[in-house]
Amino acid sequence: MPDNLNVIALISGGKDSFFSILHCLRHNHRVVALANLHAGTDAAVQAIHPETAPREVHPAPEDSDLNSFMYQTVGHGVIPLYAAATGLPLYRRAITGGAAQSARDYDGAVAASGGAEEEAESMTELLRAVMERHPEANAVCAGAILSTYQRTRVESVAVRLELVPLAYLWKYPSLPAPGGDDAQLLRDMYAAGLDARIIKVASAGLDESMLWERISSEAGIARARKGLRFYGGGEGAVLGEGGEFETVVVDGPPSLFRGRVAVEEGARMVVREGGGCSWLSFSEARVEEKGGEGGGEAQVRVPDMLDSKFAAILEALRGGPSVTEVDPAVNHPLPRLADLRLSAQADGNSPSTGGGDTHWGCFADPLALGASIEEEARSVMDKVAGHVQPSSPRCITNTIVLLRRMSDFPAVNKIYGALFQFPNPPSRVTISCGGLLPEGRNIAVYITYRPDLAAGDRNGLHVQSRSYWAPANIGPYSQAIDVPIQSRFTSESSSAGGPRWVAIAGQIPLIPATMELPPPSEEASLTLSVVLSLQHLWRIGVEKQVQVWSSAVAYFPCAPDAERMAHRARLAGIAWKEAHAEPGEEDEDDGLQSGPDLWDRTYNPNYMTLGDGPAGPAPLPDWEVFEDSEGLSQREPPLFAVEAEELPRGAAVEWHAHGGLSGVEPRAVRTGTCSGVSAIKSRSVHWRSCVTAVTCGQQTLLHNVVTIEQEMSGEPEVAMEGIESLESVFRAIWKGTMATAGVEVDVLDAMQPPRPYLIYGTVSDGHGGERACGEAPSGVPFIPCRSIWDVDGRRVVAVALFRDTF
């Protein structure tokens, strides 16, 4: 059952913070207190109890506004009335300090270490005071919708205070809505009985005649949309997300408001700041009893769990074509690579590298074996920290954690997280391999890192709040990290153009609002789990503007038999194929794209003017980036399924996209496949190679997925005695693939093929050899698998991933 939390509600007086409270109540959480930060100089926390709360206020005239990126302060004179209006205790504190950290993502450790006082830390002191008076409090809610600047600061404070952050409105405009309207949030507020009035306008499209307009109404929506559209308001503008307007809530449903806030017309005075900015200053306000009017519970709409695209995929899996049908694999011509300057960078004798990244992994030091899992994990993480020196752990973009027992995860996670005490830690994939790890080894960690990253090259997405959008990452890993494909393609500015590589965390089918798995019910649960976790991957990809995936794997827990595992692989394959439907096969973009927030417009050069509004993210997949559009629906990126031992939280599936590409120019991507048979020590090795070539300025990124397929009479395992070096086999196949793509033989003979950056192999218990698992300094990260399957439900022996730039 979902946990029922005791919530401290951060309020500004505006519509979003109060609507967030209604969603907390909708999920059966209990709001224990309201908390508010306001303009002023007194840092003492003021407690206002409902029984003694004022029912009338006479605020001092306001002639200026704090204009904070973080807090709404206009109209703060009426805030004391909310204790009487809601029957909840209210705690207030003045905002002290300034925005010393103007970066979008907030580093709480820097703020706590001293130096310039941060305005965000006023929230820390306020919440700490509330917790002293309400020790049962274990969560905090806020009304962030599109503002990463605001959300990351609330999350930083909440996590440090061990409070669960709740942001049910996060990405609300992009979630499934009845009419697909960017104003759906306002309509939902109206349906719930929330009365929100505009008290400040700061857009050329909205003049002072909009002041005191009820924005949570059809009339208010129409007026705001007309003005903002005329002046080119972007997505989210009709919600005020770019600072176009601010609101104050004067009434709400009886479940929250026992009284309404009344401000007579004569007590509302317009303050004109200039530049199209004006607001209302109140000289008097009071609470009026509502009596017995109105109904009971608020009608709070919860967005559908699945977008229409993924709801259709779910239906296709449940009642569409039989998943037992197997279509033969089809080869598409490889991209012609005759002019590729392979000798420029390829170095087959260096540590495993790929496209500027370095891949490395390790086990614990032998002296740490046989002790506790904590000691073993500490040894591994000490090795990781030492390996990336003289760089810092910030150069790590992605990790893969292999455990013998998933029950060890909490202990390992605590030690793992100690290395990544900074904003946007690496994305992470975690699986349990059980007895497939070498005997005596309980943990292996693989890292992808880029020691040459310039300042601003590394961007991240780390949402730690519960929402309806995607699962929260409460802990030391981000949903995604993106870096330039090659540092040479960027300048010192993070806004520099060029293709980027996006590393996304493994996605399991948690229901975002509750962080619970779907209820177990055999086949129905498996199907929903496959689709829901794939949607999580897609939403994160869209947010990071991924245009195409390089490849992906769907991990499944240990299956009772091969038939069941083959069925799982086919389910994943159908879902993957449906998600890559050609244009015209589905409705256009299912959800509305996110718009710029106030931070974007001030610091992000892409959004410093509205004009016709910023362009939304590219669709995923973005077929415009492909050079050849023929047969796109037959050319989705490679996918395979892996049978592991266990997955986090006992999940039924975990999706792992090996990489996403963003910032790709039109017609810059070429793909193709080939297959063949190679003789290796009297054995015939059947293989298949899938190549993606991406033009990056004067260079080309090559991503190659090589599969060794199982012969009908062959062994389904990696037999190291039969194939002395699995890595050398894959490198030979890579060389053959390049020859098929037109690369001159003398060029290939003069070079060492690159190492794979990741290998999956089917092994028996205890035979995941240490060298294969990356213990050697030059070893290739290796994931031992109980079985590996293609999307048609056929077993394969091993899969290798290559990535390099030439």
Secondary structure, DSSP 8 states (H G I E B T S, - for coil): -----EEEEE--SSHHHHHHHHHHHHTT-EEEEEEEEESSS--S-EEE-GGG--SEE-----------SS---TTGGGTTHHHHHHSS-EEEEE--SB----SSS--HHHHHT-SS-BTTHHHHHHHHHHHHH-TT--EEE---SS-HHHHHHHHHHHHHTT-EEE-TTTTGGGS--SS--TTHHHHHHHHHT-EEEEEEEEBTTB-GGGTT-BSSSHHHHHHHHHHHHHTT--TTGGGTTTSSEEEEEEE--TTT-SEEEE--GGGEEEEEEETTEEEEEES-EEEEE-TT-S-SS-------SS-HHHHHHHHHHHHSS-TT-------------TT--GGGT--TTSSSEETTEEEEEE---GGGTTS-HHHHHHHHHHHHHHHTTTS-GGGEEEEEEEES-GGGHHHHHHHHHTT--SSS--EEEEEE-GGGS-TT--EEEEEEE-TT--TT--EEE---SB-SSS----SS-BSEEEEESSGGG--SSTT--S-EEEEE--B---BTTTTB-----THHHHHHHHHHHHHHHHHHHHHTT--EEEEEEEEE---SSHHHHHHHHHHHHHHHHHHT--TTSS-S-SS------HHHHHH-GGGS--TT-------SS-GGGBS--TTGGG----EEEEE-SB-GGG-S-EEEEEEEEES--TT-EEEEEEEEEEEETTEEEEEEEEEEEEEETTEEEEEEEEEEE--TTS-SS--TTTSS-HHHHHHHHHHHHHHHTT--HHHHHTS-----SEEEEE--TT-S-TTTTT-STT---EEEESEEEETTS-EEEEEEEEEEE-
